Amino acid sequence: MEITFLGHASLHIKIEEINLVVDPFISGNPKAEGIDLNSIEADYILVTHAHRDHILDIEAIVKNNPEAKLISNYEIIQWYDKKGIQGHPLNHGGKKNFDFGILKYVNAIHSSVFPDGSNGGNPGGFVISTTHDKTVYIAGDTALTMDMKLLPLMFDKIDLAILPIGDNFTMGYEDAALASDFVKCDKVLGYHYNTFPPITLNKEEVLNYFKNKGKELLLPKIGESIFI
């Protein structure tokens, strides 16, 4: 599995020949100006919630990938269905087997509303379990929640936890370290930080914080990939 950081909370995940895009917010992020939006390949677009900084480039990606399928909660899928974008709805606790593996929609504590004020339903996160026994938890925008402790009861092992660390709008890095304890995964990819002034942090400080707790924190540069 190849995971490429596209800036903010946006990811490109390649599982064999299948391309997943998560929460695309690229054209509105000056820090992601090196990412060519038009070259992004997508078979699926996973959306955690309806805020602008997670959905901005869905329509542009679908225009370039007309067969791409949106996966999110029921309200988000219905909103985009009116725009002619096909999707598959999940709701909290539900899972479905796709050609890239099993995808489960899990709880997150946040808000969710479209830029036009429409209801975005309840926010969530995703757990991807691939056919090659790799499991990745994508928390989405969330506070620390005791629900995270349920994940190790559902999955034998989480190989990577992708967690927001920027504070202010989501949990900060201290809570993210606790979240990694809750999900029993000491390998963390941090995101949702340093995009806007309220979520600015000191990378070196955060890396040392995780290191001192015996955890591996990955903070890839925009456009950089990791492999699990």
N, C-alpha and C positions, 0 to 999 in steps of 0.2 A: 504494500500500500504506500503510495506516494502522496504526501500532504504538502501543498504549497500555500504559503501565507500570502494573501492578496491585500493585506492591510486591514486595520480595524478589527472586525469580526468576520471577515470574508476569507473563505478557504476554497481551494480546488483540491479535490481528492480523486486520485486515480486508483481504481481497483481493477487490476488486469487491464482490459480495454475499455472499461466503463468509467465515465467522467461524471463526478458529482461536484456541484458548486453549492457552497453554503453561504447564505446571507450576503448577497452581492451588493457591496457599496464601494465602488471604485471611481466612477466619474466624478463623484462629489467629494472625493478625498484627495487633496493636493499631495499628500505624502505617497499616494499610489500612482503618480503620474507616469511612472515607468512601466505600468501594466497596460498592455494593449487589450482593451475591452473586447474589441472585435475579433481577436484571435482565441478567445476563451472557448473551449469545447465543453459542452454540457449535454449529458443524457438525462440528468435529474438535477433539479434545483431544490435544495432543502432550506426551508425558511422557519426560523425559530419564533419570530413574532413580527408585528406589522410596522414597527418604527421605520422611519425613512432611512436611517443609517444601517438598515438590514435588508431593504427591498429595492433601493433606488434603481438598480440596473437589471432587474428581472426582465423587464420588457425588451431591453436591448439584447440581452443574452438569448432570449427566446426568438427574437427576430433573426439572429444568426444561427440559431439551433432550433428550427421549427418543430422538431420532434421531441424536444426536451419536455419532461414531465415535472410539474411542480409538486412537492410533497410538503404539507404543513397541516395545521389544524383546519377544521371544517370551515370556519368563518373566512380564513384567508383564501382557501381554495374557492369558495363561493364568490368572493370579491373578484378574483382573477378570472373565474369562469365567465363573468360578464364582459370581460375584455377579450374573450376568445382563447384564453390560455388554459390548456388542459392540465388537470392535476389529480392527485390522489389524496383524499383527506384521511388524517389519523387524528385520534384524540388521546388524551392522557392515559397511559397504561396500555394502549393498543400497540400492536406490532403487525408487521406484514413481511412476507418473504418476497424480496425483489431479486433480480438477476445478479445483483452485486452482494447479496446476503440478506440478513434479517435486520430490519430497521424498527426500533421501538421509540415511541414518543413519550418522553418522561417529564416530570414536573419541573417548573422553574417559578421563582417568585420575582415578578417584575410587573410592568404595565405593557399594554399593547393596543395601539390605536393607529389607524392609517393617517397619512398626512391630511386627508380631506375630512377627518373626524369620524370616519366609519369605524365600527367595532371590529377590532382585530382578534377577538376571542381571547382565550387565555394563553399566555406565553408558555413555551416549553423548551426542551432540549431533546437531543437524539442520542441513542446508543446504536452504533453500527457493529454488527457481528458478521464478519465475512466468512466465506466458504473455506478460507485458509486459517481459521481459528485465531483471527485477530479481532480484538474488540476495542472500539474507540468511543469514549463518552464526550459528546459535544454539549456543554452545559447551556450555551446560549447566554443571554443576559439574565443574571439571577443573583439573588442574595444567597448566602449560605443557608442551607435548609437541611433539616434532619432527614428529609426524604432521600437525600443522597446515600444515606446508610443502607437503604434498601437495595442498591445496585449490586453490591457484592453477594447478596442473597439470590439475585436473579442470574448473575453471570459468573462463570468460574474464575475469570480473570479479566481485568480491564488493563489493556496494554498501554493506553495513553488517555490521559484526561485533559481535555481542552477547556480551559477555565478563564473567565474574565478576571483581570487583576487590577484594573484601573481605578477602582473605588468610585465614590460619588454617585454614579448611576447603577453600579453593580457592586458585588463584593470586591474588597481590595485584596492585595496580595497575602495579607495575614490570614484572612478568611479562606482564600484559595488554598493555602497550605493546609488548613483544617479540612477543607473539602477533599483534598487528596488523601487525607487520613480516612475520611468517611467512606470514600469509594475504594480504599485500599489500593491506591495506585500512586507510586512515588515518581512517576515520569509524567511531567506536566508541560503542556504547551500553553503559554500565557498569551491572551489576546484581549482586545477591547481596552487598550491603553495608549496614551501618547498621541491620540488623534486630535483631541481638542484640549484646551487648557485645563478644564476641570478634571481630566483623567490623566494628567501628566505624572510620571513617576521617574525615579532614578533607577535605571536598569541595574547598575552595579550593586546598589543597595538591595534590590529585590533578589538578584541572583545569589548574593551572599546569604540572605535570609533563608532561602531554600537550601542552599548548600549546608548551612549550619544545622539544618534539620534532617540532613541525610537524604535530600530529595534532588532530583534532576529537573531543573527548569529550563525549557527551551524557549528562546525568544528570537525566532528567525527573522531575518531582514525581509522586507516586502519583496516578493518574488522568489525567495529562497524556499527550498523544499527539504523535507525530512522524510525518512523512510522507516517504516516499522514492519 
